[in-house]
Amino acid sequence: MKKPIILLILAVLLFQAPAKADEGMWLPFMISEELHEEMQRMGLNLTPDEIFSFTQSSIKDAIVSFGGFCTGEIISDQGLVLTNHHCGYGRIQSHSSVDNDLLTDGFWAMTREEELPNEGLFVRFLVQVEDVTDDIKSLLTPEMTEEERAEIIRTRSNELTSEATEGTHYTANVRSMFAGNYFYLFVYETFNDVRLVGAPPSSIGAFGGDTDNWEWPRHTGDFALFRVYTAPDGTPAAYDPENIPLRPRHHLPVSIRGVSENDFAMVLGYSGRTERYLTSFGIDYRLEYMYPVRIDIRRKKLDIIEEAMAQSDEVRIKYASKHSGISNYWKNFIGMSQSLQRLNVADTKRELEAEFTDWVMADRQRRATYGHVIDEFEAVYQGLREFNSHNYIFIESMMTGPEVIRTANAFSNLHRAMEQALIDDEVSADADEPAGEEDVDPVASQAERLKGMVERLYRNYDVDVDRQLWAAMFRIYYENVPLDMQPEIFSFIEDTFGNDFEAYADAVYAESIFQDQERLNAFLDDPQFDVLDNDPVFRATTSLYATYREINEQISDYNTRLQRAERYFIRGLLAMKPDTPFYPDANSTMRFTYGTVNGYQPMDAVYYDYITTLTGVMEKEDPDHHEFVVPPKLKELYENRDFGDYTVNNNMVVNFITNNDITGGNSGSPVINADGHLIGVAFDANWEGMSGDILFEHDLQKCINVDARYMLFIIEKFAGAHHLIEEMTIIK
């Protein structure tokens, strides 16, 4: 592997002038001298190598991608991982039952033997980064089609990842930056034995629920603890009782000194996705064609699930994680659309596009290179309007609607294998020869593979909830998709059931092998082509996905043109503003942001302080509302002011806010002070700054964090898990 990149040629472009302190998802291996000086002026006491280094222990070595969807950090020399309660929610739910409800009661392992394994959960450390831009670009020419370009990039990326990981247990990927203008190779070490150590009850970890989600002020103890285990020699290994706790290269000390206004704050994590270069055309399209349908369909799904959860503890536990996932971005979509309109973000983008057009038109060479870009954006989004939100409707109503549709779609390979087996049998019979024998029977192989999936697929499934979702989602699809774009199955529904979707759902769930796990297992024990081919769930699923693929094929040309326009637009922006600090959109690679602890003014005559306290929890208490129940023990600790070493003016700080730039994927990211100590864990953004993934709002956008002292207080005083405090490095 080539020498890792610390300062790239691109850094000259990015960091000639420091950005405002609170914006930018910066690549931590590109901390320039100018950027470091800016952070020092704000209070940072660390060197760039102490933050990020490949040659010595650094903060970077304590940061993990948690499951590929959140961030976590190592906070002890025994592999203890801190992340959000909502990041661990699915795992907490998987260990819960009506008789052992960890979601409601919380969980604390008092010994290592009590820590709970989690199949499929992993943490991933960043090992190496290499700039491979020149390598890949040397194979590309302007004359190539987008398809040819993509194939060459894919092929060379696969070669580079293979070369980087050959003879190691590492994994790697090549990620593009700036819409395909630059490329970097990232190498990771992945650990698959990750065990649940501790989680507060949902009345603390999810206090405020959907009502407070994406809002400030917050009073939520959104944290959970896991532990990484390795083989006895320290290498990654699957779960084994003989595994030992990870000995990390670095762990974050935890500070109980607290936060004050204007304190320096840094966040490192695996930021998911931003779209800071989205055009005004893209914003207008989303406001009209994406957000409204996704909001409406998610609300309908939530209504069905919430009613069932309220009537049954078993259903409540089964659907807790699904409900959380649906509701989180249901409210996000609402906030995003409102914020984009309230702050006139499209108009701001139009100003930049006008400036870009003037710059292009001022030079003949620029006109030849970039003259098509803005018109192309307009044409592409106009073309996408012809499809009337179909894919968003399909994804929300069908792909992520009834569980049985997703399950039936997984049976398509088995269906093809059985169909081919019938053809082979007919050919052999016509030739009057015995069918050839194969080492592996494709039908048996597919059936065996699916048997391993069935238990997992039906673990969190309720047939009545799913039937209601089927009826509601098919009605929504029928009412929102133009007739000439609807799958053939809807003609059958009209002819057979007169578009009575409730009657249709009843018939489907009475007949289908996908109705429950027992029926499906019986089928897999003796798979018959006619049974699957005529199954009402499988027939509907096949019809739905066939139409989805057809429409995707029609849309693909627009998507290809959009990718090309984005690449040229961003390339042009970099050339147009050589003294402006640009940073690539987040794409689930490690980023750092820096800022300060501070409050804000969301509207006229209103000011929000930078901290909330346990007093606010008590003020919000509502025993009749499940989102605002306060545990009796927490009330007792509050009334007795039994806060241990974590008190502030005889009260307990719960949450605080900073102006750090975060997005999805940053959930669970550490908030680090000027000395490299953990002062909190990020878990949310605020309502007023919901458009921030597209345009950062300097005066409004906030990062909401759980205070480290509140987490330690809950661990020690509420849970009595003092042994966990003892293994941490506490800064007093």
Helices and strands as residue ranges (DSSP letters): H 9-14, G 28-30, H 33-41, H 48-51, G 59-62, E 63-66, E 70-74, E 80-83, H 89-94, H 102-105, E 107-108, G 112-114, E 116-117, E 123-131, H 133-137, H 146-165, E 171-177, E 182-191, E 193-199, H 202-205, H 209-212, E 224-230, E 244-245, E 254-255, E 264-270, H 280-285, I 286-290, H 291-311, H 313-342, H 345-361, H 364-370, H 373-384, G 385-387, H 390-394, I 395-399, H 403-409, H 412-430, H 442-457, H 463-480, G 483-485, H 489-497, H 501-511, G 513-515, H 517-525, H 529-533, H 536-576, E 590-596, E 600-603, E 606-608, E 611-613, H 614-620, G 626-628, H 632-639, G 644-646, E 653-658, E 670-672, E 678-685, G 687-693, E 703-707, H 708-713, I 714-718, H 722-726, E 730-731
